[in-house]
């Protein structure tokens, strides 16, 4: 069986610990970013159901993550079979008031967090958005994840700090988050493996200091910005996805790829890069690895597969590293 497009399946998570293990002893090596203090993260989301992303980030980044939902309307609806367990109005009000106090407490101490991750409608929660924007202008770090399709920032308190803008006209369907650019936040991570099923704006850079992390010109992409005051912001139109979110159409068997591989390893690597690089910069990932193979690479069982590995030292001085490259195969009929 031919395994086509192997270039899209090589994951180079090859930043092993520097000077923490004998050269060549990969079994004892750990990624260098793991030697740094785990960032303290505040995850502000619209609803409790969005907290699954926070839990995944907590797991892969080994970080202290505080989750602060803004709305508790999951208590307002019950199916008839739930009626005996339905909360009273007093109980619902108590939960809502307690939640609001908790959010206020988190917002009052934003400087105690190394990174804020936000996923809510910026126009609907303008007070929260305004305080987060002020925090970023003071040098804070922010990852904003779209809470739904067609999220825009024009006219909201986040508009002047976000790396993206929308012309109000151009939208498109998006079926993949990648490929990665050469920015240190995404370089070498095979984000073209990640599926998407998303409709919304073709975001454009909001200013000259906005840098794309994925995709090509004219695509809906992930973006990064560092403002003059020192704040760092990443915008993700989508974060992770379900296995069904793949393919450019389900109208034909050739286009539908429901059996695509698990994309979690690419997302795990990206989440780790986002969290630690935004907080620690190049010190977290002093060595970056990018695997390069021919776009028409085909490997047959028993044949030797050759590909190029570019290694970049982003800090001064010599570095002793162990490269841990993982290879996965994916059989496809078309270019990703």
N, C-alpha and C positions, 0 to 999 in steps of 0.2 A: 504494500500500500504506500502510495506517495504521500508524504507529509508536506503540504505546500505552505508557502508564506511563513517559513520558520522565523524570518526576521521579526515578525510581529509577536513572537512568542518567547523571546529571550528576555528574561528579567535579570538585570545585573544589580542585585542588592549588595554590591561588592565592596562596601566600605567597612572593613573589619577594624577591630581595635588597633590603635597605633601604640606600639611598644608595650602591649599588654600580654603578649604571648610569644613564645619562640617562633622565629620565622618559619612558616610552613605548617605550623601547628593550628590548623583551622578549627579543630575541635574545641580548642580553648579560647578562641577569639570571640569577641563580642563587638557589635557595631560601636563605633566611637561615640556616637551621640548618647548611648546608654550610660556613658561615664559622667555625663553632665547632670545637674540637678533637674528633675522632672518639672516641667512648667506647671504652674497653677492656672487652671482654665475655668472661666465662667461661660457656661453655655446657656444663652437666653433664647428660648424658643417660644413659638406661639402656643403650642399645645403639648401636653404630656406625651402624645403619640410620637412626637418628633425626637424624643429622648433616646431612641434606639441608636441614632448616629453618635450621640454623646457617649453611650456605653461602649461602642466600638472604638472610639477614639481613646477612651480611658484604657481599654485593653491593649491596644497596639502601641500607644505612646507611654504607657505606665505613668500617666499623669493623674493629678488630683483634679477631678472635674466636678464642679458644682453646677447642677441643672436648675434653672429658674424659669418655669413656664409662666406665660403671661395670662393665659385663659384656661379656665377649668370647666368649659361647657360640656365636657364628657359626663358631668353629673346631671345635666339638664334633660337627658333623653333616656328613656327606658322602654324596652319592648314589653309587651303585656306579660310575658312570662317572668319578667324581672320585677313586676309590681310589688310583690311582698318585700323586696329588698330596696325599693326606691327610697332615696334620701328625702328627708323632709326639707322644706324651704329653709328652716333654721340651720340644718346641717350643711346644705349647699352654701348658704351665706357665710357660715363660719369658715368653710374651706376656702372660699373666694377671698375673704378678708385676710385670712392667715397667709394665703399665697401672695397677696398684694404687699403685705408687710415684709415678706421674705424677699421679694423682688426689690423693694425699696432699700432694704438692708444691703443687698448685693450691689445696687447702683451707687449707694453712698460710700462704698469702699472699693471702687473699680481699680484703684491703684494697688490694691493688695493682690490682684491677679496679673499674671504674666501675659495672658492672652484672653481675649473675648471672642467667642464664636456666637454669632447672632443669626437667627433664622425666623424672621417675622415680617409682616407687612409694614414697611417704614412709614407709610401715610397713616395707617390705623393706630400706630403706637408712636406718635410724634414725640412725646415727652421722653420715652425711653431712647428713641433714635437720637434726639438732641443731646442727651447726656453721654451717649456712647461716642458721638461725633466729637464732643468736647474732650473726651478722654483720649481719642486718637490724635487730636490736635496738640495734646500735651505729651505726645510720644508713645501712646498706647498701640498695641497690636490688635488687629481685628481680622477675622475671617467671616465674611457674610455669605450665607448659603440661601439661595432663593427658597422661600417657603412654598412656592407654587409656580405654575406657569405664568408668564407675562408680567413678572415683577419688574417695576421701574422705580427710579429714584428721583426723577425730576420733580421739584417742588417739595421734596422732603428734606428734613435736617441732614440726611446723609449725602445729599447730592454733591456737595463741594469736596467731599473726601473720597468718594467712591472712584474706582479706576474706570468705570464704564458709564456711558450715556446711551440714550436711545433717541433716534430721530423721529419716532412716532409713526414710522411708515413700514420699515422693512422687518419682516418676521420670517421664520422658517421652522421646519421640523429638523430636529437634531437626533442622530442615531448613534453617535459615539462622542466621547469626551476628548479624544486624542487627535493627533499624536502630540507628544511633548515637544516644547521648544528647548533651546539650550540654556534657559535661565536656571540658576542653581536650585530653584524650588521644584523643578520638574525634570531636569536633564537626566536622561537615561532611564526614566520610568516608562514602561510601555503602556501609556494611557490609551493608545488606540485599541487595546484589548477591552476597554470598558464600554459597556453598552449604554444606550440612552433611549428614551422615548419621551421627547420633550418638545413643546411648541412655545415659541416666544420670540422676543426681540433679537435681532442681530446687533448685539451691543458693539459700540464703537468706543475707542479710548477717550476718556473724558478730558485728558490733558496730555501734553508731550511727555510727561514722566510716567505714563502708564505702559506696562510691558506685558505682552501676551505670554501665557504659560503653556498654551496648547493651540492646536489647530492652524489653519491657514487664513490668509486675508479673505474676508467675506464670510468667515465662519462665525458661529456663536462659540466663544472661547472662554477659558479661564483667564483672569487678568490679575496683575499685581501692580501696586503703586506704593511708593515711599514719598510722603509729602515733606515739605521743607522743614516742618517742625519735628521731623523724625518718626512720625507715626508710619506704620506699615499696614497695608490693607490688601487682602486677597478677596476676590469675588468669584464664587462658584455658582454657575447656573443650576448645577445639580450635584448632589453628593451621594455616591454609591447608587445602587439600583437593584431592582429585582432581576431574576434570571430571565424573565419574559421580555425585558427591555432590550431588545436587540433586533437588528435587521431594518432595512429601509422600507419594507412593506411585508404584510402577511398575505398578500394576494396570490403568491405563488410559492411552491416548495423551495425553489432555488433562492428566493429572497429571504425566506424565513429561516432563522437559525436558533431555534429554541434550545438546541443541545450544545450551545457554546460553552466553553470552559468556565469554571468558577473564576471570577475576576477579582476576588478579595485580596489576593497577594499584591496586585498592582495598586489597589486602593489603600491597603495597609502601608505600603511603602510611601505612597503620596501623603497620607495622613501624618506619618512620622516626619517626613520632610517638612511639611507645612508647620507643624507644631514646633519642632525644635529649631528650624532655620529662622522662623519669624522671631523667636525669642533669643536665640544664641548666635544667629548669623553663620558665617562660614566656619566658625569654631566647631559647630555641631557636625558639619559635613565638609571637612577640609579636603577630602579626596572624593571626586565624583567619577563615576564610570558610565560609559555609554557603549552599548553593543551595536555594531553596524554590520549589516549583512546585505547582500544584493536583494533588491526588491522582488526579483523573480527566483529567489533561492528555492531549490527543491532538494529534499534529502530522501534517499531510499534506505530502507533498513539494511544495515551492514556497511553503508558508505560512511566516509569521514566527512563531517560538516565543518567547514571553515568559516570563521567570521572575525571581524576586526574589533578589538576592544580599545577604545580611547580612554585614557586615564588622565584626569586633570587634577593637579595640585593647586588648590586655591589659596594656600598660605605660604609664607616664606620658609625656606629651608627644606632639607631632605626629609622624606617620610618613609617609614617602614610599614608596609601594609600587607594584609592578606586579602586577596580577592575571592569572594564567595559568589560564583555565578551559578544561577539555576536556569535550567533549560526546560521549557514546556513545549509541547507540540499541539498544533491545532490544524485540522484539515478543513480548508475552505475552498469554495469554488470561485471566489471573487476577491479582489483586493480590498482590504479593510481601509 
